[in-house]
Amino acid sequence: MAEPKTSRPFYRPQAGGELHCGGVSLESLARRFGTPLYVYSANQIAERLAMFQQALAGRDHLVCYAVKANSALAILKLLAKRGAGFDIVSGGELERVMAATPEAAGRVVFSGVGKTAAEIDAGLKAAILAFNVESEAELALLAARARKLKIRARFALRVNPDVFADTHPYISTGLREHKFGVDIRRARAIYRSAAKDRWLEAYAVSVHIGSQIRSADPFGAAIARVSKLAMQLREDGITLKAIDAGGGLGIDYHDGAFDAAGKVEEYAEALNRALGEFDGRLLIEPGRFLVAQAGALVTRVLYVKRNGKKTFVITDAAMNDLIRPALYQAHHEIVPVRPRAGRACVVDVVGPVCESGDFFARDRKLVPVEPGDLVALLDAGAYGMVQSSNYNSRPRAAEVLVEGAKARLIRRRETMADLLATERV
Ligand code: LLP
């Protein structure tokens, strides 16, 4: 049974047949592990990483997977084994990397606008590759902690290049009005003053302009500004070893052809072109592009309910399992695991949570489904499970990783005992 090459690892071995991932049917997984269930393809994640590695093969580079997109230990491990580094944004994510793959600590960059002294200490002790520093105050704290622990801190200043990226306002970060980074016009002075501190080593300059950006152009524009800064710093006697271009490359959440490898090549070309004479290392921090399309959220239909003109398909997954549609009006394709014959109708697909915002799709044309049927919400591998919650006291879903013909549970379903464990009456 050959797995066809598409942008998603979910396919039907027979036309109109049951949906599979790798060699396993989603129906068998739902029977074995229950629903709602996150299912990921290890193959696809590895393939996507290889796309970046191949596209950047011509230069010294490191792909630092953005852990926030999906922090499952098994996924971190599979990426680390293939040479990936990590972009983290909290002490918790550092602990995840250390739990999954401690040997990768030297390939970790630490981003985030609100690092605490304890988090900085943990990063210094783990000898991470670099801190992506987001303010002068943070740089001062980093220097103080480094002096105290007598561990030299490598840092990159995260600059704000003032580049507009066309994406959802909640996930756009590269404008001066955003809370991220420091104004690129201030950067030179900050590096110069940091050069006087023997506990600080200016390792790189970093930038991240936002997420789910579909065009390569804004990345090129940002990197052109950043490499210009690196050249100016060289004149000042400060030679940066790396440029960190951040993450943000978008995928296609809609149905239809999507040439992932082509997108990555276009992106790599834009970065390479913009780097110009800069001959140091290139770091990138992709999250979504590596894991989103590798994952689906499999859920069972509980009820089909008609209210006046509207039809609601009520599933056992809810906004607490996948909040992207509710939070960003994000589109996820919804497909039946075993399609039924009949005409498609327009429905709302909703969860059991007591909020009207608890929907996966509104006015969506969907082939007929009946209670008991399974449906898969596609492209849910990034910012799905990691943004889940226990709202309505709903235990969180289980996660399964498919490796070829085998599937294994990488996170068991939460129980009510897990939820109650931290509380006292
Ligand atoms: N690096 C930094 C510093 C970031 O802040 C992010 C994402 C990334 C890398 C990875 O970006 P990616 O390659 O995944 O686009 N929850 C939202 C996305 C938030 C992204 C936040 N930062 C969503 O579900 O669309």
Residues whose N, C-alpha, C, O or C-beta is under 5 A from the ligand:
A	BS01	LLP	A66 A69 S111 I171 H208 G210 S211 Q212 G246 G247 G248 L249 E285 P286 G287 R288 F289 R324 Y383
